[in-house]
Amino acid sequence: MERVVVARLRDAAFFVAEDRKSPLADRVPALAGVTFHQGLGSYRDKSARMETLVEAMGRHASSRGTPWRPRGRRRGSRRRTSSP
């Protein structure tokens, strides 16, 4: 089993090294040829939608003058459990 794990880690190291040879931004045009979901377009289309969404969230957060935090549980709060 150890030989298998070592081989997988070596493969991962190789692919990470290959991926780092070109900037991530250079890979975006190639996403146009990969379908994300029928009716939703390509991964390039999804990337553009996400970019627009993140920019809008950043503008909203900066207009409020407070850093953005996800809603939900606050730090230090305990999750309530229902008793049977």
Secondary structure, 3 states (H helix, E strand, C coil): CHHHHHHHHHHHHHHHHHHCCCCHHHHHHHHHHCEEECCCEEHHHHHHHHHHHHHHHHHHHHHHCCCCCCCCCCCCCCCCCCCC
